[in-house]
């Protein structure tokens, strides 16, 4: 039996957390007034969750678990209701007359309904309880090959993804027509998701060195550990004589970076450190490369995880593409958002286009976006339909691969607290899509991914087999109870929001 003094101590801790949660809600009244009405309860719950997760609850978690009382380990989506019921039970154990519980906050049942409503409105209706939708990136060929799109729909694609960084409006329109036709043929309500390109920094054009123009197809720059590569503002195609030099698609980088800051290329496959930088050139010493060297090609992503790049998320090209997206898509993926103003700009443009109902997907792919995630979520919730994409490729490069497991969990928790659907993206079943056989690690990744409301698969020769793999694992896992027990240490993002 537990000593009454111990129970009273736990009761006081719970009451302190309740007061902190309510205070956080009251402190953010002005922010809550801007939330879309359907998200009001969800926004309040997110604030409550941020409040309690700003505290280290690991000891409290352990003590409550030992007493077989709910330990808040799976109550992200109904935070204050859970605290009040824990207080009720502790009061009974302590011999104190408990206060009557009849609050208006989301509870276990209503929070499930809120998430289900938001996920259905954004991603489409599920065919079985707990279904994870499948999003597939369409290749250029899908604009000319209706049979390819029909096969994707029949196999299990729910959402077609079109990346505006590639192709053109004519190809996109053909893709969308094929998606609609395939949906009609299969009786499915297929959704169309379109990515804004955003300020993605990529390598420029590359020409082979002198004397090798016919030997290297496609051309590349071969780099080893210890090699030096110059990134230049000038227009150049890969080499200055025999010296590797390449332009970047974004000139805003020059003048923003400093010596000793890291640079990653091609989703972290090649890495280096800046050894000199000015307004025209950035010289990088390669510090991480395969022993046999790395072939750096054109149009590959470049990340500066340590640099303070003040580059707006909404570009001139995005402004040109947005009317097409607003006319034809069900949701828009917003790349490289970092601050609330980035979201407000898009919301204002959609209002002007009379598409305030268009779903907005926040792509979390930078360190700053993760640090600002609470306020980004609350800003997105000004819109009727919104969700989150964990863009694990760029995000892993930005925060470091060792932190990725921890960070993607925190994103899932915050999204659940806000009752917003999550898209699990980047390199899901990549080996199977390319070669036809999944690795054991990829299968484990899919098992984890089906906790999200949607999984994104990239284009590839064996995409149909990959869709079947996700569907099979999803049906198996949906039948199991979701078991998770967290220690509930304080979250840095929650503490930063409250500060």
ZAMARGU-4260 file (C-alpha; in steps of 0.2 Angstrom, whole numbers, plus 5000, padded with zeros to 4 digits):
<rodrens>
0) 5000/5000/5000 | 5006/5018/4996 | 5008/5030/5011 | 4995/5044/5011 | 5009/5057/5011
5) 5016/5050/4995 | 4998/5050/4987 | 4996/5068/4993 | 5013/5073/4985 | 5008/5066/4968
10) 4991/5074/4969 | 5000/5091/4972 | 5011/5088/4957 | 4996/5084/4946 | 4987/5100/4952
15) 5002/5110/4948 | 5003/5103/4930 | 4984/5107/4928 | 4987/5125/4934 | 5002/5127/4922
20) 4991/5120/4907 | 4977/5132/4911 | 4989/5147/4913 | 4997/5143/4896 | 4980/5143/4888
25) 4975/5160/4896 | 4992/5167/4891 | 4989/5163/4873 | 4971/5170/4871 | 4976/5182/4857
30) 4983/5168/4847 | 4968/5156/4850 | 4957/5169/4843 | 4965/5167/4826 | 4963/5148/4825
35) 4950/5141/4813 | 4934/5137/4823 | 4935/5118/4820 | 4953/5118/4827 | 4949/5128/4843
40) 4949/5113/4855 | 4964/5105/4847 | 4974/5121/4848 | 4970/5122/4867 | 4975/5104/4869
45) 4991/5108/4860 | 4995/5122/4872 | 4991/5111/4887 | 5002/5098/4881 | 5016/5110/4878
50) 5014/5116/4896 | 5016/5099/4904 | 5030/5094/4892 | 5040/5109/4897 | 5042/5100/4914
55) 5052/5084/4918 | 5039/5072/4922 | 5049/5056/4922 | 5048/5053/4941 | 5029/5057/4941
60) 5027/5045/4926 | 5036/5031/4935 | 5026/5033/4952 | 5009/5034/4943 | 5013/5018/4933
65) 5018/5009/4948 | 5001/5013/4955 | 4992/5007/4940 | 4985/5024/4937 | 4986/5032/4920
70) 5003/5039/4918 | 5000/5052/4903 | 5011/5041/4892 | 4998/5040/4878 | 4987/5056/4882
75) 4995/5068/4870 | 4978/5071/4862 | 4968/5074/4878 | 4980/5081/4890 | 4970/5091/4903
80) 4956/5079/4903 | 4969/5065/4908 | 4976/5076/4922 | 4959/5079/4929 | 4955/5061/4930
85) 4972/5057/4937 | 4968/5070/4951 | 4951/5062/4954 | 4958/5045/4957 | 4972/5051/4968
90) 4959/5061/4978 | 4949/5045/4981 | 4965/5036/4986 | 4970/5050/4998 | 4953/5050/5006
95) 4949/5067/5000 | 4932/5071/4992 | 4936/5073/4974 | 4930/5087/4963 | 4916/5083/4951
100) 4924/5081/4933 | 4913/5088/4919 | 4926/5098/4908 | 4924/5104/4890 | 4941/5098/4885
105) 4945/5084/4872 | 4944/5067/4880 | 4950/5050/4874 | 4935/5047/4863 | 4932/5065/4856
110) 4951/5067/4853 | 4951/5051/4842 | 4936/5059/4833 | 4945/5075/4830 | 4960/5067/4822
115) 4949/5056/4812 | 4939/5071/4805 | 4955/5081/4801 | 4963/5066/4793 | 4948/5062/4782
120) 4945/5080/4777 | 4963/5081/4771 | 4968/5064/4765 | 4952/5055/4761 | 4941/5042/4770
125) 4949/5026/4777 | 4942/5009/4771 | 4946/5001/4788 | 4950/5008/4806 | 4967/5015/4808
130) 4972/5014/4789 | 4987/5023/4783 | 4985/5031/4766 | 4998/5029/4753 | 5005/5044/4743
135) 5015/5041/4728 | 5026/5053/4718 | 5022/5053/4700 | 5036/5052/4687 | 5036/5062/4671
140) 5030/5047/4662 | 5013/5047/4671 | 5009/5063/4661 | 5009/5052/4645 | 5005/5035/4652
145) 4987/5033/4659 | 4990/5014/4662 | 5004/5018/4674 | 4992/5029/4685 | 4978/5016/4683
150) 4990/5003/4690 | 4995/5014/4705 | 4977/5017/4709 | 4972/4999/4708 | 4986/4993/4718
155) 4983/5005/4733 | 4988/5023/4729 | 4976/5035/4738 | 4986/5052/4734 | 4996/5056/4719
160) 5010/5068/4722 | 5016/5080/4709 | 5033/5090/4713 | 5033/5107/4704 | 5052/5107/4704
165) 5050/5095/4689 | 5041/5096/4673 | 5029/5110/4668 | 5010/5114/4669 | 5006/5104/4653
170) 5013/5088/4661 | 5005/5092/4678 | 4988/5094/4670 | 4990/5077/4660 | 4995/5069/4676
175) 4980/5076/4685 | 4968/5071/4671 | 4975/5053/4672 | 4972/5053/4691 | 4954/5059/4690
180) 4951/5046/4676 | 4959/5032/4686 | 4949/5037/4701 | 4933/5036/4691 | 4938/5019/4684
185) 4942/5012/4701 | 4928/5020/4711 | 4941/5028/4722 | 4941/5047/4728 | 4960/5049/4724
190) 4968/5065/4730 | 4981/5076/4722 | 4995/5084/4732 | 5007/5096/4724 | 5023/5102/4731
195) 5029/5120/4730 | 5047/5120/4725 | 5053/5132/4739 | 5070/5139/4740 | 5079/5122/4739
200) 5097/5124/4736 | 5104/5113/4722 | 5120/5110/4712 | 5120/5119/4695 | 5124/5112/4678
205) 5140/5101/4676 | 5150/5098/4661 | 5163/5084/4660 | 5182/5089/4661 | 5191/5093/4644
210) 5194/5078/4634 | 5180/5067/4643 | 5165/5075/4637 | 5159/5059/4628 | 5165/5047/4641
215) 5155/5054/4656 | 5136/5052/4655 | 5128/5060/4664 | 5142/5071/4669 | 5148/5072/4687
220) 5162/5079/4698 | 5172/5065/4707 | 5176/5070/4725 | 5186/5061/4738 | 5189/5064/4757
225) 5202/5079/4757 | 5196/5086/4740 | 5192/5104/4738 | 5176/5110/4730 | 5172/5128/4726
230) 5154/5134/4726 | 5152/5149/4715 | 5140/5163/4712 | 5146/5163/4694 | 5138/5153/4680
235) 5149/5139/4677 | 5147/5120/4672 | 5157/5110/4684 | 5176/5113/4681 | 5188/5128/4680
240) 5201/5119/4670 | 5204/5103/4681 | 5198/5111/4697 | 5181/5106/4703 | 5169/5121/4704
245) 5151/5122/4703 | 5137/5135/4704 | 5122/5134/4716 | 5104/5137/4711 | 5102/5150/4725
250) 5113/5165/4726 | 5106/5171/4743 | 5118/5159/4751 | 5134/5169/4747 | 5138/5181/4761
255) 5127/5171/4773 | 5139/5157/4777 | 5155/5157/4788 | 5171/5146/4790 | 5170/5130/4799
260) 5151/5128/4795 | 5146/5111/4788 | 5139/5108/4770 | 5130/5092/4765 | 5127/5087/4747
265) 5114/5074/4740 | 5104/5071/4756 | 5120/5069/4766 | 5129/5057/4755 | 5144/5069/4754
270) 5149/5081/4767 | 5162/5095/4770 | 5167/5110/4780 | 5168/5128/4773 | 5187/5134/4774
275) 5184/5151/4766 | 5169/5161/4760 | 5165/5178/4753 | 5151/5186/4742 | 5156/5176/4727
280) 5164/5160/4732 | 5163/5146/4745 | 5177/5134/4746 | 5173/5118/4754 | 5185/5104/4760
285) 5177/5087/4758 | 5177/5078/4775 | 5165/5064/4772 | 5165/5053/4756 | 5165/5035/4751
290) 5183/5027/4750 | 5180/5025/4731 | 5175/5043/4729 | 5158/5051/4727 | 5150/5057/4710
295) 5142/5074/4713 | 5129/5077/4699 | 5119/5092/4694 | 5102/5096/4703 | 5107/5088/4719
300) 5102/5096/4736 | 5114/5106/4746 | 5112/5109/4764 | 5120/5121/4776 | 5114/5115/4793
305) 5125/5127/4804 | 5122/5143/4794 | 5109/5156/4797 | 5101/5158/4780 | 5088/5171/4779
310) 5080/5164/4763 | 5061/5166/4762 | 5051/5150/4760 | 5039/5157/4747 | 5048/5160/4730
315) 5044/5169/4714 | 5042/5152/4706 | 5030/5147/4719 | 5020/5162/4716 | 5019/5158/4698
320) 5014/5140/4701 | 5001/5143/4715 | 4986/5148/4704 | 4988/5131/4695 | 4989/5122/4712
325) 4974/5131/4719 | 4964/5127/4703 | 4969/5108/4702 | 4975/5101/4719 | 4967/5095/4735
330) 4983/5100/4745 | 4999/5110/4744 | 5016/5104/4751 | 5025/5119/4758 | 5044/5117/4757
335) 5057/5124/4769 | 5045/5134/4780 | 5054/5140/4796 | 5044/5154/4803 | 5026/5158/4806
340) 5027/5172/4793 | 5031/5159/4780 | 5014/5151/4783 | 5004/5168/4784 | 5011/5173/4767
345) 5004/5157/4759 | 4987/5159/4768 | 4986/5176/4762 | 4989/5171/4744 | 4976/5157/4745
350) 4964/5169/4752 | 4967/5180/4737 | 4964/5165/4725 | 4948/5160/4735 | 4955/5144/4740
355) 4957/5146/4759 | 4950/5128/4760 | 4965/5121/4751 | 4975/5109/4762 | 4992/5115/4768
360) 5005/5103/4772 | 5020/5109/4783 | 5036/5101/4777 | 5047/5100/4792 | 5064/5099/4785
365) 5076/5111/4794 | 5082/5113/4811 | 5073/5130/4814 | 5057/5122/4808 | 5058/5109/4821
370) 5063/5122/4834 | 5048/5132/4829 | 5036/5118/4827 | 5023/5123/4841 | 5020/5140/4834
375) 5021/5134/4816 | 5007/5122/4820 | 4996/5135/4829 | 4999/5146/4813 | 4994/5133/4801
380) 4978/5129/4812 | 4971/5146/4806 | 4967/5136/4790 | 4953/5124/4788 | 4963/5110/4783
385) 4981/5107/4787 | 4994/5093/4791 | 5012/5089/4793 | 5025/5080/4783 | 5041/5073/4792
390) 5053/5076/4777 | 5066/5065/4784 | 5079/5067/4771 | 5083/5085/4773 | 5078/5085/4791
395) 5091/5071/4795 | 5104/5081/4786 | 5099/5097/4796 | 5099/5090/4813 | 5111/5075/4812
400) 5106/5057/4808 | 5109/5052/4827 | 5095/5064/4832 | 5082/5058/4819 | 5074/5044/4829
405) 5071/5056/4843 | 5065/5071/4833 | 5053/5061/4822 | 5045/5055/4838 | 5043/5072/4845
410) 5035/5078/4829 | 5022/5064/4830 | 5018/5068/4848 | 5015/5087/4844 | 5005/5083/4829
415) 4994/5071/4839 | 4992/5084/4853 | 4985/5096/4839 | 4975/5082/4831 | 4983/5085/4814
420) 4987/5071/4802 | 5005/5066/4798 | 5014/5061/4782 | 5029/5050/4784 | 5041/5054/4770
425) 5058/5051/4762 | 5066/5035/4757 | 5052/5023/4763 | 5056/5006/4755 | 5068/5015/4743
430) 5078/4999/4740 | 5063/4989/4736 | 5056/5003/4724 | 5073/5003/4715 | 5078/4985/4716
435) 5063/4975/4720 | 5068/4968/4737 | 5066/4977/4754 | 5079/4977/4767 | 5075/4972/4785
440) 5078/4990/4791 | 5066/4996/4778 | 5052/4984/4784 | 5055/4990/4802 | 5054/5008/4796
445) 5037/5004/4788 | 5031/4996/4804 | 5035/5013/4812 | 5028/5023/4798 | 5010/5016/4798
450) 5008/5025/4815 | 5006/5041/4804 | 4991/5044/4794 | 5000/5044/4777 | 5016/5036/4770
455) 5024/5044/4755 | 5033/5033/4742 | 5045/5039/4729 | 5044/5034/4710 | 5053/5019/4704
460) 5053/5003/4694 | 5045/4992/4708 | 5033/5005/4715 | 5018/4993/4714 | 5027/4980/4725
465) 5031/4994/4738 | 5013/4999/4739 | 5008/4981/4742 | 5021/4980/4756 | 5015/4995/4765
470) 4997/4989/4763 | 5001/4972/4770 | 5011/4979/4785 | 4997/4992/4788 | 4983/4979/4789
475) 4993/4968/4801 | 4998/4982/4813 | 4981/4990/4813 | 4975/4975/4822 | 4987/4977/4836
480) 4985/4988/4851 | 4996/5004/4851 | 5008/5000/4865 | 5020/5014/4870 | 5027/5020/4887
485) 5037/5036/4887 | 5048/5043/4901 | 5041/5060/4899 | 5057/5071/4901 | 5055/5089/4897
490) 5054/5093/4878 | 5066/5107/4873 | 5053/5114/4860 | 5039/5115/4873 | 5051/5124/4885
495) 5056/5136/4871 | 5038/5140/4867 | 5033/5144/4884 | 5048/5155/4886
</rodrens>
